[in-house]
Amino acid sequence: MRQLWIKIVAHTAVWLIFLGLPAVILPPPGPPEMVQGFEPPPERVIFFVLLNLLLVASFYFNYYFLIPRFLLKGKRWQYFLAVLGVYVFLLSNIIGLQYWMIQRNPQIPGVAFQIFQRLGWFASFIMYSLVWASSSGMRLNAEWIRSEARRTESDRARLQAELSELKSQLNPHFLFNTLNGIYTLSLAKSDLAPGAVLQLSQLLRYVMSEANDDFVPFEKDLEHIRHFIQLHQLRLTDKTTLSFEVNGHVGGKRIAPMLLLPFVENAFKYGISTQEMTPILIRVEVDAHQVVFHCTNKVVRRHSMEGEQTGIGIANTRKRLQLLYPDRHQLDIWEKDDFYYVRLVLLW
């Protein structure tokens, strides 16, 4: 509806300009003493009404027929020949109308005759050129807007398809890693295994019901990470110290679901040991403009950065960042002194 009103206003503005055009491009018909008290004959009024109708017809003929039929189909030469033909037709009609009006009333004074004759081929060419340029500009602009809308819709559909595919990869990957943890508890015949299954059910509830949208409330995603950490804490020994901090106000913020989880998963997958001290530090800093996520763990199971970056979790996260946060994120991953560091910045 808004685009329709814009189109109506634009067309109305164009024709208000053209209706006042003769007063701008036509010079005075004669010296003031000649035209003082002169009343134009009705033929002159009829002539300019018919002239405006011809201009309107050429405008919309180009807008609705010539451009779609030739120019938009790549037939440029045919289009410009057609435009030239329309101009010849318009000029012939203008000259014919002038001649018919003058012949119709031989008593038209010399001043009135000058008024008709001044609208010759040059003035006609200027008026037709302005009509053609306005018609072509408005139609091509409308086509560009439609093309951009189609491209945006196509990109949105492609984005949704890629995100759906990435989520379908992410959920089994998450489930596989979590089940591995519960399997370890079961092998040890730990009494913690039933609690782990309960924690897993809470995680799956989030994955299946709330993580289907492109963006979710940030506090819910952080709660999901807390449940994940609690689940894995069931199998940790005193050799692993864990710190999980959230600084700042997260209310009202939204984030892509399970975007931070792969880094937390990797920390538990490659950073815990029963033989040596293995700290895991997770910190989330939130302000009005951005969120900064830090994750640090000691590398116990040797896994090169190159190999890790091609894994499902990290590779998946990189693709999702490119799709959902283009030019609004920075991900840094590095390894130093047997510690693995992740720093992710997201701009709201």
C-alpha positions, 0 to 999 in steps of 0.5 A: 500500500505504501509503494502504491501511494509513492507511485501515485505521488510520483506520477502526480508530481511529474504531470504537475511539472509537465502541465506547467511546462509550456509557460516555462519553455515558450517565450512571450508571444510578443511585446507587452503592448501587443499582448495587453488585453489579448484573450487567447482563442479557444483553439489554443486551449483545445490545442494544449489539452490535446498536446498534454493528452499526447504526452500522457499517452507517449509517457504510459506507452513507453512505461507499460509497453515499450520498456517491458516489451523491448528494453527489459528483454535486452532488445535495445536497438528495437527499443530506441527505434520504437522511441524514435518512431513515437517521437515522429508520430508525436511531432507529426500530430503536433504540427497537424494539430497546429495547422488544423487549428489555424485553418479552422479559424482563419481569423486568429490574430497574428499573436495567436498564430505566433503562439501556435508556431512557436511550439515547433520541432525543437520545443516538441523535442524537449518536451518529448525528451523530458516525458521519455526520460521521466517515464523511463527513469520511473519504470526502471527505478520500479523494476530495480526496486522489484529486482532488489525485493526479489533478490532480498527474498531469494537471499532470505530463502537461501539463508533460511535453508542454510541455517536449517541445514546447519541446525540439523547438523548442530543438534546431532553433534550436540546430542552425540557429545552429551550422550558420550558424557552420560555413557562414561557415567554409565560405564563407571556405574555412577549414581549420577547417571539418572540425574544426567539423563534428567539434565539431558531431557532439559537440554533436549527440550530447549533444542527441540522447542525453543531453539528453532528460531533464528534468534532467542532471548539471550537469558534462555540461551545462557540458561541452556549453557548452565544446564549443559555445564551442570550436566558435565560437572557430574563427571568432573573430578577435583582436578578440573576447576570451572568458572562461569561468569556473566557480567552485564544486563542480558534482559531484552537481548537476543542471540542466535541459539546455541551459538556459544555452546560449541566452544563450551563443548570443546572445552569439556571435550579437550580440556579435562583430565583426572591426572593434572589440573585443568581449569576451564574459564568461561566469561560473558560480558554484555553491554548495550552495544555488544557481547564478548564471550571468552572461553579458556581451557587447558589442552589435554587431548592434543588437537591442533587448531587447524583440525579443530577449526574444520570440526563440525562444531566450530565450522558450523559456528563460523558459517552461522556467524557469517549468515546471521552476523555479517560484519557484526562479529569477530571470532579469534581462536588461538593456542598458547602455552598448552591453553586454548583461547576463544574470544567472540565479539557480537554486535547487537 
